[in-house]
Amino acid sequence: MTDAFFRTPAPKNEPVLAYAPGDQARTELQKQLEKFRGNQAEIPLVIGGKEIRTGKTTKAIEPHKHASVLAVAHEAGEAETQKAIESALHAKKSWEKTPWEERAAVFLKAADLLATKYRATLNAATMLNQSKTAYQAEIDSACELIDFFRFNVHFLTKLYQEQPESSPGVWNRMDYRPLEGFVAAITPFNFTAIAGNLPTSAALMGNTVVWKPSGTALFSGHWVMKILQEAGLPDGVINFLPGPSSKIAPALFSHPDFAGVHFTGSTAVFHDIWKKVAGNLENYKSYPRLVGETGGKDFVFAHPSAATKELATALVRGAFEYQGQKCSAASRAYIAKSIWTSVETEMRAQLSEIKMGDVCDFSNFVSAVIDEKSFDKLHAYIERAKKSADCKVILGGKCDKSVGYFVEPTVIVTTNPNYETMREELFGPVLTVYVYEDKDYEAALDLCDKGSPYALTGAFFAQDRAAIVYASEKLRHAAGNFYINDKPTGAVVGQQPFGGARASGTNDKAGSILNLIRWTSPRSIKETFNPPTNYRYPFLG
């Protein structure tokens, strides 16, 4: 132990590598892709720092080449879940007493390992297991996860430095305790950075975690766990538990030491979690923290003064990068009639150049959706739109799952602002456009605000400043992340804290101090140096 007040390294956003032809980073990444494709891996559970193989397995495949098996993953059941909980509770005794700077050092080291030694490894794992292009993997599994590790340490120091005022003869202090019990982290397939951040942000604050990764992102999750172990994460602080929710969730949410859940996934699943927790309140030692980022039906709204080329580019990138499988992806658009023809022409030109296919071909802009269930859902929506009198599929619309789960970037134009693809979350490369009459601008803003139960991200395009001010106020509650003259995707840690409200979650803003506060249970401490010796107050004289 030392008596110093430590200052952590000032965080800076990790630079994004370009992977252009001839770049050394591109060569290293391509070698790693070949290596993974040539060596089928085995993914164990990690409980208390030990690898567990249950013998009950599932396959981690490449969605763009679904006959290719990257790894065989062992699955947890109820018994393994109970062991993981016990491991987390056992590790908690020493982890929460570990000095904050020692906890921070683990994640700062993990950031540096990922920025150097494991950059190509985790990017390649994400590309193959989740069908991300090199660039999409780079901004996710490398840059964003590195930023989470570094910035969360920075936010921790700011939080711990937040202390109350003290009056004469009194010293007031704030002790930021971890939660009592264990935290469950339930992570999605679409962002490796989210999968890495949800368990580690809670762990950084002194909590111990049971981490259930998505069944369609097991390979990248496996490598995140290996990086954390190499960074010095003590055994049992985070327990890696692949397996079906039906076997894992009941044990998590019925345990009396369940202290909270850090969740990213569908609104329906989060509703179910909330109900399960509510039904078990009498069994818990404390009220659990429920932190969730859920669904979205993210919008782009274009005023008649919008610049059309910039708008079209934002729609193409915002709707179709990573096959529209970002929580923030543009899914519905409201565009003024006076500019629609220009926007449509520009979108046609850009989409005519876009290639779709295997992520190992770096000329492809988009690849496959995550699995057959997603493919079938999207295909059904597109086929219904083709038959609907309210819609016209003007771009894309082809679907093919013979080799991979490929859905073409698709643009639907509808005359019905309440058509199903304007309201329901599709989570795929499908953008629905409603063209409004310029004179109906204010009414169209109301449609946008009320047209979906979600409120995650949204974008507004205009050159008219008065229109920007008006729309920003009108749509104030329609999006937790609001973009002006930019696509609704691409939030950067430390710059645009991410999260939404309404049916999109608890808006606890990953990538900010607000999220870390949720994983603490503050204790106020008052120390009086010269306590009174008589009960009487002066007014009693």
Backbone torsions as a table, in degrees:
resi	resn	phi	psi	omega
1	MET	NA	143.2	176.0
2	THR	-122.4	168.5	-179.3
3	ASP	-105.9	13.0	-175.8
4	ALA	-84.7	151.3	167.2
5	PHE	-92.7	115.0	-171.9
6	PHE	-89.3	144.1	174.2
7	ARG	-111.6	122.0	-178.6
8	THR	-81.0	158.8	178.7
9	PRO	-58.9	137.0	178.8
10	ALA	-66.1	126.6	-177.5
11	PRO	-77.6	144.7	171.6
12	LYS	-133.1	143.3	-180.0
13	ASN	-60.6	133.4	-177.6
14	GLU	-63.9	128.8	178.0
15	PRO	-62.3	141.1	-179.0
16	VAL	-88.2	123.4	177.4
17	LEU	-77.6	145.3	-173.1
18	ALA	-86.9	-28.6	-176.6
19	TYR	56.1	37.4	177.3
20	ALA	-73.7	158.0	177.9
21	PRO	-53.9	132.5	-179.7
22	GLY	93.7	-14.6	178.9
23	ASP	-68.9	140.2	176.6
24	GLN	-62.0	-38.4	-179.7
25	ALA	-62.3	-36.1	178.0
26	ARG	-64.9	-44.0	179.7
27	THR	-61.4	-44.5	179.5
28	GLU	-64.0	-40.5	-180.0
29	LEU	-65.5	-42.5	179.7
30	GLN	-64.4	-36.9	176.5
31	LYS	-63.7	-41.0	-179.2
32	GLN	-68.1	-37.5	176.3
33	LEU	-60.3	-44.6	178.5
34	GLU	-63.3	-40.3	-179.2
35	LYS	-63.0	-45.8	-179.8
36	PHE	-64.9	-39.2	-178.9
37	ARG	-69.6	-23.4	-177.3
38	GLY	-95.2	-3.1	-175.9
39	ASN	-139.5	99.7	178.5
40	GLN	-66.6	128.9	-174.6
41	ALA	-98.4	170.0	174.2
42	GLU	-122.2	130.6	-177.6
43	ILE	-111.7	112.8	177.8
44	PRO	-91.5	165.7	164.6
45	LEU	-71.1	157.5	172.0
46	VAL	-127.6	108.9	-179.3
47	ILE	-124.8	121.2	-178.5
48	GLY	60.6	29.7	179.3
49	GLY	83.4	-4.5	-177.7
50	LYS	-103.3	141.4	176.2
51	GLU	-79.4	128.3	-178.5
52	ILE	-117.7	130.2	177.2
53	ARG	-117.7	114.9	-174.1
54	THR	-88.9	-19.7	-176.2
55	GLY	87.4	-18.7	173.4
56	LYS	-91.8	116.4	-168.8
57	THR	-125.8	162.2	172.3
58	THR	-136.1	165.6	-176.6
59	LYS	-103.5	139.9	169.3
60	ALA	-101.1	114.8	-173.6
61	ILE	-112.7	174.8	172.2
62	GLU	-97.9	113.8	-176.4
63	PRO	-59.9	-28.5	-180.0
64	HIS	-83.2	-6.9	-178.5
65	LYS	-153.2	70.3	-163.4
66	HIS	-69.1	-6.8	173.0
67	ALA	-80.0	-13.3	-177.7
68	SER	-88.9	119.3	-179.1
69	VAL	-100.7	116.6	178.8
70	LEU	-77.2	-39.7	-174.1
71	ALA	-158.9	158.9	170.2
72	VAL	-109.2	124.4	-175.4
73	ALA	-110.8	134.2	175.0
74	HIS	-78.0	144.8	-176.3
75	GLU	-111.9	142.4	177.3
76	ALA	-85.4	152.7	171.3
77	GLY	-121.5	-163.0	-177.5
78	GLU	-63.4	-40.5	-177.9
79	ALA	-63.5	-43.8	179.6
80	GLU	-67.6	-33.6	177.6
81	THR	-64.5	-43.2	177.3
82	GLN	-61.8	-39.6	177.8
83	LYS	-65.0	-38.4	179.1
84	ALA	-65.8	-39.6	176.9
85	ILE	-63.6	-46.3	178.5
86	GLU	-60.5	-40.0	178.9
87	SER	-63.8	-43.2	179.5
88	ALA	-63.9	-42.9	-179.4
89	LEU	-67.6	-35.5	177.4
90	HIS	-67.9	-44.3	-179.2
91	ALA	-67.4	-26.4	-177.1
92	LYS	-60.1	-34.5	-175.8
93	LYS	-57.2	-40.4	-180.0
94	SER	-93.6	-33.3	-175.7
95	TRP	-65.6	-41.2	-177.9
96	GLU	-72.2	-17.5	175.9
97	LYS	-91.0	-8.8	179.2
98	THR	-66.5	130.5	179.3
99	PRO	-52.9	141.5	-174.1
100	TRP	-56.6	-35.0	-177.6
101	GLU	-69.1	-27.1	176.7
102	GLU	-74.8	-38.3	173.8
103	ARG	-62.8	-45.4	-178.9
104	ALA	-59.6	-38.1	-176.5
105	ALA	-60.7	-33.5	179.2
106	VAL	-60.4	-45.3	-174.5
107	PHE	-81.2	-28.0	172.3
108	LEU	-66.5	-38.2	177.0
109	LYS	-68.5	-39.9	177.9
110	ALA	-59.8	-38.9	178.3
111	ALA	-61.9	-44.3	-179.2
112	ASP	-70.1	-37.9	175.7
113	LEU	-60.4	-42.0	-179.2
114	LEU	-70.4	-35.8	-179.1
115	ALA	-69.9	-18.3	-174.7
116	THR	-124.2	-87.0	-171.7
117	LYS	-57.4	-39.1	-171.8
118	TYR	-108.6	9.2	-176.5
119	ARG	-60.7	-53.4	-179.8
120	ALA	-64.6	-35.0	-178.5
121	THR	-63.2	-53.2	-176.8
122	LEU	-71.5	-34.4	176.1
123	ASN	-63.7	-43.5	179.6
124	ALA	-65.4	-40.8	178.3
125	ALA	-61.2	-41.6	179.5
126	THR	-68.8	-42.4	178.0
127	MET	-56.8	-49.8	-173.5
128	LEU	-75.8	-43.2	-174.6
129	ASN	-78.9	-27.3	-175.3
130	GLN	-121.0	9.5	177.0
131	SER	55.6	51.7	176.1
132	LYS	-104.6	142.3	172.7
133	THR	-69.0	168.2	-179.0
134	ALA	-57.3	-43.2	-178.4
135	TYR	-67.7	-44.0	179.9
136	GLN	-64.6	-36.7	175.4
137	ALA	-67.0	-42.2	-178.5
138	GLU	-59.8	-45.9	-177.8
139	ILE	-73.5	-17.3	-179.3
140	ASP	-98.0	-77.6	-168.6
141	SER	-71.3	-20.6	173.6
142	ALA	-97.0	-75.1	-167.0
143	CYS	-63.1	-49.1	-175.3
144	GLU	-68.3	-39.2	179.8
145	LEU	-69.2	-40.0	174.1
146	ILE	-58.2	-44.8	179.3
147	ASP	-62.6	-41.8	177.7
148	PHE	-57.8	-48.4	-179.3
149	PHE	-58.6	-47.1	-174.7
150	ARG	-76.0	-45.4	-177.5
151	PHE	-70.6	-33.6	177.9
152	ASN	-62.8	-37.2	174.5
153	VAL	-61.7	-42.8	177.6
154	HIS	-61.6	-43.6	179.8
155	PHE	-66.4	-36.5	176.8
156	LEU	-57.9	-46.3	-178.2
157	THR	-64.3	-37.7	178.4
158	LYS	-65.4	-40.5	-179.8
159	LEU	-66.0	-47.1	-178.2
160	TYR	-64.2	-27.8	178.8
161	GLN	-77.7	-13.7	179.7
162	GLU	-75.5	105.6	-174.4
163	GLN	-128.3	150.7	-177.1
164	PRO	-75.3	164.3	174.5
165	GLU	-73.0	154.9	177.3
166	SER	-123.4	137.5	177.5
167	SER	-90.5	167.5	-179.6
168	PRO	-55.1	132.1	178.8
169	GLY	80.4	4.7	-177.1
170	VAL	-133.7	140.8	172.2
171	TRP	-117.8	115.4	177.6
172	ASN	-101.1	136.2	-179.5
173	ARG	-136.5	158.0	175.5
174	MET	-121.5	122.6	179.2
175	ASP	-104.4	117.2	-177.5
176	TYR	-93.5	86.4	-176.7
177	ARG	-77.3	152.5	167.8
178	PRO	-70.4	168.4	177.7
179	LEU	-69.5	155.3	175.7
180	GLU	-82.3	119.5	-178.9
181	GLY	112.1	-157.2	-178.9
182	PHE	-115.2	157.8	177.0
183	VAL	-108.8	136.3	173.3
184	ALA	-96.3	130.4	174.4
185	ALA	-112.7	119.5	-179.1
186	ILE	-118.2	113.5	-165.2
187	THR	-115.3	155.0	-173.9
188	PRO	-92.9	174.6	178.8
189	PHE	-85.0	-25.7	-161.0
190	ASN	-80.1	-22.6	177.8
191	PHE	-132.1	116.5	174.1
192	THR	-62.0	-33.5	179.2
193	ALA	-62.9	-40.8	177.5
194	ILE	-66.3	-42.4	178.9
195	ALA	-59.9	-35.4	177.8
196	GLY	-79.5	-31.9	-175.2
197	ASN	-78.0	-38.3	-173.5
198	LEU	-60.0	-46.7	176.8
199	PRO	-74.6	-34.3	-172.5
200	THR	-78.8	-30.9	178.3
201	SER	-64.5	-40.0	176.4
202	ALA	-68.4	-41.0	-178.8
203	ALA	-65.8	-37.9	178.8
204	LEU	-55.7	-35.1	-177.1
205	MET	-83.6	8.8	175.8
206	GLY	99.7	3.8	177.7
207	ASN	-86.9	160.5	171.2
208	THR	-114.6	153.6	-159.9
209	VAL	-135.4	142.6	164.8
210	VAL	-107.3	116.9	-174.0
211	TRP	-106.0	116.3	173.3
212	LYS	-104.2	106.3	179.6
213	PRO	-79.9	161.4	175.3
214	SER	-62.9	143.0	178.4
215	GLY	-68.5	-13.3	178.1
216	THR	-107.3	16.7	175.1
217	ALA	-143.3	39.4	-175.9
218	LEU	-74.1	-33.3	-175.9
219	PHE	-68.7	-46.4	178.1
220	SER	-68.1	-38.4	177.4
221	GLY	-61.0	-39.3	176.9
222	HIS	-58.2	-42.1	-179.2
223	TRP	-73.9	-33.3	173.9
224	VAL	-60.4	-43.4	-179.8
225	MET	-63.2	-40.3	179.4
226	LYS	-64.5	-38.9	178.5
227	ILE	-64.1	-44.0	179.5
228	LEU	-62.7	-40.1	178.1
229	GLN	-64.2	-42.3	178.6
230	GLU	-66.1	-28.4	179.3
231	ALA	-74.8	-6.7	176.4
232	GLY	102.0	15.7	178.3
233	LEU	-62.5	123.5	-178.6
234	PRO	-62.6	151.4	-179.8
235	ASP	-57.0	134.3	174.1
236	GLY	87.6	-10.4	179.8
237	VAL	-67.5	-43.6	171.6
238	ILE	-126.5	125.9	-179.7
239	ASN	-112.0	123.6	-172.1
240	PHE	-93.9	117.9	-167.2
241	LEU	-132.0	77.3	172.8
242	PRO	-64.3	151.3	177.2
243	GLY	148.7	168.8	-178.5
244	PRO	-71.4	141.7	179.4
245	SER	-57.6	-35.8	-177.2
246	SER	-62.5	-25.0	179.9
247	LYS	-94.0	-24.3	-173.1
248	ILE	-100.5	-43.5	-171.9
249	ALA	-60.5	-43.6	-177.1
250	PRO	-56.3	-41.3	-179.5
251	ALA	-68.6	-36.2	-179.7
252	LEU	-65.1	-51.0	-169.8
253	PHE	-84.2	-8.6	177.3
254	SER	-99.2	-7.4	-175.4
255	HIS	-76.2	135.6	-178.7
256	PRO	-63.9	-21.5	179.7
257	ASP	-94.2	8.7	174.7
258	PHE	-63.5	121.4	-173.5
259	ALA	-110.5	-17.2	-179.3
260	GLY	171.5	164.5	176.5
261	VAL	-130.7	135.0	172.8
262	HIS	-110.3	112.7	-166.4
263	PHE	-129.6	140.1	163.0
264	THR	-136.0	127.1	-178.1
265	GLY	171.7	-152.7	-174.0
266	SER	-78.5	153.9	177.0
267	THR	-61.9	-40.0	-178.5
268	ALA	-61.6	-42.3	179.7
269	VAL	-67.4	-40.3	179.6
270	PHE	-66.2	-36.9	173.8
271	HIS	-58.1	-44.4	-178.5
272	ASP	-64.2	-40.9	177.0
273	ILE	-61.1	-45.9	-177.9
274	TRP	-59.8	-41.9	179.5
275	LYS	-65.6	-42.0	179.5
276	LYS	-62.7	-43.3	179.6
277	VAL	-64.2	-44.2	179.3
278	ALA	-59.6	-37.6	-179.9
279	GLY	-71.8	-14.3	-178.5
280	ASN	-112.3	11.0	-173.3
281	LEU	-54.8	-39.3	-177.5
282	GLU	-67.5	-17.2	-177.3
283	ASN	-90.9	-15.8	-174.4
284	TYR	-85.3	152.6	176.3
285	LYS	-74.5	-26.9	178.5
286	SER	-150.6	166.2	177.6
287	TYR	-70.1	121.3	-177.6
288	PRO	-69.7	150.7	173.6
289	ARG	-86.2	125.0	179.7
290	LEU	-111.6	106.4	-178.0
291	VAL	-118.1	117.1	-175.4
292	GLY	-142.1	135.9	168.9
293	GLU	-113.1	119.1	-168.2
294	THR	-117.7	-131.8	-171.2
295	GLY	-77.6	175.7	177.7
296	GLY	-157.0	152.1	170.7
297	LYS	-135.5	72.4	-164.3
298	ASP	-75.6	142.0	-169.3
299	PHE	-116.4	157.1	164.7
300	VAL	-125.9	124.5	179.7
301	PHE	-115.8	128.4	-177.3
302	ALA	-116.5	119.4	174.2
303	HIS	-75.5	156.7	178.4
304	PRO	-56.2	-22.9	-179.2
305	SER	-86.7	2.6	-176.5
306	ALA	-64.0	144.5	174.4
307	ALA	-76.9	120.5	-167.1
308	THR	-72.0	-38.6	-178.4
309	LYS	-67.5	-42.6	177.1
310	GLU	-63.8	-39.8	178.9
311	LEU	-64.0	-47.0	-179.9
312	ALA	-60.6	-41.0	178.4
313	THR	-63.6	-41.8	178.7
314	ALA	-63.8	-36.7	178.4
315	LEU	-67.5	-43.9	-179.4
316	VAL	-65.3	-48.3	179.6
317	ARG	-69.4	-46.9	-175.4
318	GLY	-65.7	-31.5	-177.6
319	ALA	-91.2	-30.0	-166.7
320	PHE	-117.8	-13.2	172.5
321	GLU	-59.9	138.1	-173.9
322	TYR	49.2	40.5	172.2
323	GLN	56.8	27.8	178.6
324	GLY	69.1	17.8	-176.1
325	GLN	-97.6	24.7	172.3
326	LYS	-93.5	144.2	176.4
327	CYS	-56.6	-27.6	-174.7
328	SER	-98.2	2.0	-172.4
329	ALA	-61.3	140.3	176.5
330	ALA	-64.4	126.5	-176.0
331	SER	-125.5	-23.0	177.4
332	ARG	-139.3	145.6	-178.5
333	ALA	-137.4	141.5	176.3
334	TYR	-118.6	113.4	-171.5
335	ILE	-126.9	133.2	-179.8
336	ALA	-63.0	139.6	-176.4
337	LYS	-59.8	-35.7	-175.9
338	SER	-64.8	-21.4	-178.6
339	ILE	-112.9	-5.8	-172.5
340	TRP	-60.6	-43.0	-177.6
341	THR	-58.7	-43.4	178.9
342	SER	-65.5	-40.9	179.9
343	VAL	-65.8	-44.7	179.8
344	GLU	-61.0	-43.5	-180.0
345	THR	-60.6	-43.8	-179.4
346	GLU	-68.5	-39.7	177.7
347	MET	-63.9	-41.9	178.0
348	ARG	-59.4	-42.9	-179.1
349	ALA	-63.3	-44.0	-178.1
350	GLN	-70.4	-44.3	-178.2
351	LEU	-69.0	-24.0	177.9
352	SER	-67.4	-21.0	-179.0
353	GLU	-93.0	-17.0	-173.6
354	ILE	-73.1	133.2	177.1
355	LYS	-105.6	148.7	-179.5
356	MET	-126.5	136.5	177.9
357	GLY	166.4	-157.2	-177.3
358	ASP	-60.5	136.0	-178.7
359	VAL	-67.1	-19.3	178.9
360	CYS	-73.6	-14.5	170.9
361	ASP	-91.0	106.2	-171.7
362	PHE	-71.5	-2.5	176.9
363	SER	-86.7	-6.4	-179.7
364	ASN	-84.3	132.8	179.3
365	PHE	-88.3	-32.9	178.9
366	VAL	-131.1	160.1	179.2
367	SER	-133.0	-144.3	-172.7
368	ALA	-91.2	156.9	169.4
369	VAL	-76.5	169.1	-161.0
370	ILE	-69.4	-35.8	-177.9
371	ASP	-159.3	178.0	-176.0
372	GLU	-66.2	-35.7	178.5
373	LYS	-60.6	-45.0	177.9
374	SER	-64.8	-43.7	179.1
375	PHE	-57.0	-50.2	-176.5
376	ASP	-62.9	-39.1	178.9
377	LYS	-62.7	-48.4	-178.7
378	LEU	-64.8	-42.6	179.0
379	HIS	-58.7	-40.7	-179.7
380	ALA	-65.7	-42.5	178.2
381	TYR	-61.5	-43.6	-178.6
382	ILE	-65.7	-42.1	179.9
383	GLU	-65.2	-37.6	177.9
384	ARG	-67.1	-38.1	178.8
385	ALA	-64.4	-38.2	178.9
386	LYS	-61.9	-30.8	-176.4
387	LYS	-93.8	-10.5	-174.9
388	SER	-79.4	140.3	175.9
389	ALA	-72.0	-15.7	-178.8
390	ASP	-87.1	-7.6	-168.7
391	CYS	-133.2	159.8	170.0
392	LYS	-143.0	124.9	176.0
393	VAL	-83.8	108.0	-173.7
394	ILE	-96.1	-19.0	179.0
395	LEU	-144.4	140.1	177.3
396	GLY	72.0	-143.8	177.9
397	GLY	100.7	-6.8	-179.8
398	LYS	-88.8	143.4	-179.9
399	CYS	-135.3	138.6	-177.9
400	ASP	-150.8	120.6	179.8
401	LYS	-116.4	20.4	-177.7
402	SER	-65.7	-38.9	179.9
403	VAL	-110.5	-46.8	177.2
404	GLY	-139.9	173.1	-175.9
405	TYR	-89.5	75.4	-172.4
406	PHE	-97.4	123.9	174.2
407	VAL	-122.6	120.0	-179.2
408	GLU	-61.4	144.7	169.0
409	PRO	-54.0	122.5	-169.5
410	THR	-124.1	133.7	176.2
411	VAL	-118.4	122.9	177.3
412	ILE	-110.1	132.8	171.7
413	VAL	-107.0	128.7	-177.8
414	THR	-123.8	147.7	173.6
415	THR	-94.2	-3.5	-178.4
416	ASN	-113.6	106.2	-177.6
417	PRO	-66.3	-10.0	178.0
418	ASN	-108.0	14.9	176.5
419	TYR	-60.9	152.9	-170.4
420	GLU	-56.3	-37.0	-178.8
421	THR	-78.6	-4.1	171.5
422	MET	-91.2	-14.5	-173.5
423	ARG	-117.4	-35.3	-171.5
424	GLU	-95.9	145.7	178.8
425	GLU	-75.4	124.6	-179.6
426	LEU	-101.8	-35.0	-179.5
427	PHE	58.3	55.9	179.0
428	GLY	-165.7	-178.2	-173.8
429	PRO	-81.2	59.8	-178.9
430	VAL	-130.0	120.1	178.1
431	LEU	-115.1	128.6	176.8
432	THR	-109.9	131.4	-175.7
433	VAL	-113.8	131.6	170.9
434	TYR	-112.4	120.8	-179.5
435	VAL	-95.4	116.9	-177.3
436	TYR	-104.2	153.0	175.5
437	GLU	-68.3	137.1	-177.9
438	ASP	-53.0	-39.4	-177.8
439	LYS	-66.7	-16.9	-178.6
440	ASP	-99.3	23.6	-176.0
441	TYR	-53.4	-51.2	-176.7
442	GLU	-65.8	-39.0	177.4
443	ALA	-65.1	-35.5	178.5
444	ALA	-66.7	-35.8	175.1
445	LEU	-61.6	-39.7	176.2
446	ASP	-63.0	-41.5	176.8
447	LEU	-59.1	-42.6	-180.0
448	CYS	-63.1	-44.8	-177.5
449	ASP	-65.7	-40.1	-173.6
450	LYS	-102.7	0.6	-172.6
451	GLY	-80.3	-0.8	-177.9
452	SER	-153.5	148.3	176.6
453	PRO	-76.1	-9.2	-174.6
454	TYR	-91.4	165.8	178.4
455	ALA	-157.0	58.7	-176.9
456	LEU	-94.4	-73.2	178.8
457	THR	-128.3	159.1	176.8
458	GLY	-161.6	156.6	-178.7
459	ALA	-133.0	145.2	178.0
460	PHE	-128.5	127.9	-179.7
461	PHE	-113.0	128.0	176.2
462	ALA	-168.8	152.3	170.0
463	GLN	-99.4	-20.3	-179.9
464	ASP	-77.1	114.2	-174.7
465	ARG	-65.8	-38.0	178.9
466	ALA	-61.4	-36.5	178.2
467	ALA	-66.3	-39.1	178.6
468	ILE	-62.3	-46.0	-179.8
469	VAL	-61.6	-45.1	-178.3
470	TYR	-63.8	-47.8	-177.2
471	ALA	-67.1	-37.2	179.5
472	SER	-59.8	-38.7	177.9
473	GLU	-75.4	-42.5	-178.1
474	LYS	-63.1	-35.6	-176.9
475	LEU	-103.1	22.8	-172.9
476	ARG	-57.9	-36.9	-177.9
477	HIS	-100.6	4.3	-176.5
478	ALA	-84.2	-13.8	-177.8
479	ALA	-153.9	133.5	174.5
480	GLY	-76.3	-25.9	172.9
481	ASN	-123.0	114.3	-173.5
482	PHE	-115.8	126.8	-174.9
483	TYR	-114.7	134.4	178.6
484	ILE	-109.2	118.2	-178.3
485	ASN	56.2	43.5	175.9
486	ASP	-156.2	158.5	177.5
487	LYS	-66.4	158.0	-175.6
488	PRO	-85.4	15.7	179.5
489	THR	-117.9	169.1	170.5
490	GLY	94.4	28.8	176.7
491	ALA	-59.1	137.8	-178.1
492	VAL	-111.7	133.6	179.5
493	VAL	-57.3	132.8	179.7
494	GLY	84.9	-13.3	-179.6
495	GLN	-113.4	-49.8	177.3
496	GLN	-127.3	84.8	177.5
497	PRO	-52.2	137.4	-166.0
498	PHE	-109.0	134.9	173.1
499	GLY	159.3	157.0	-179.4
500	GLY	-135.8	172.2	-177.6
501	ALA	-115.1	-152.4	-171.8
502	ARG	49.2	-132.1	-178.0
503	ALA	-80.3	5.9	-178.4
504	SER	-95.6	2.6	173.6
505	GLY	128.1	-169.3	-174.7
506	THR	-90.3	-1.7	175.0
507	ASN	55.1	46.2	179.8
508	ASP	-90.7	9.6	165.3
509	LYS	54.2	76.7	170.9
510	ALA	-57.1	142.4	-178.8
511	GLY	83.9	26.7	177.1
512	SER	-151.9	170.3	177.9
513	ILE	-66.0	-25.6	-177.9
514	LEU	-60.0	-37.8	-179.5
515	ASN	-68.8	-41.6	-177.5
516	LEU	-65.6	-32.2	178.7
517	ILE	-57.6	-32.6	-177.2
518	ARG	-67.1	-19.0	-177.6
519	TRP	-101.9	20.3	175.9
520	THR	-125.4	156.2	173.9
521	SER	-126.3	89.4	-170.8
522	PRO	-63.8	145.6	175.2
523	ARG	-123.1	124.0	175.2
524	SER	-86.5	132.3	-179.7
525	ILE	-120.7	124.7	175.2
526	LYS	-116.8	124.1	176.4
527	GLU	-116.9	122.1	178.4
528	THR	-100.9	126.8	-173.9
529	PHE	-83.6	-26.6	-178.8
530	ASN	-136.4	78.5	-173.5
531	PRO	-64.5	151.1	177.2
532	PRO	-61.6	154.0	179.9
533	THR	-114.8	-1.2	179.6
534	ASN	-142.1	146.4	-175.6
535	TYR	-74.6	-18.0	-169.3
536	ARG	-74.4	135.1	172.0
537	TYR	-95.4	157.1	-179.3
538	PRO	-56.7	-33.1	-176.4
539	PHE	-64.5	-17.4	-179.2
540	LEU	-77.9	-6.9	-177.2
541	GLY	-67.7	NA	NA
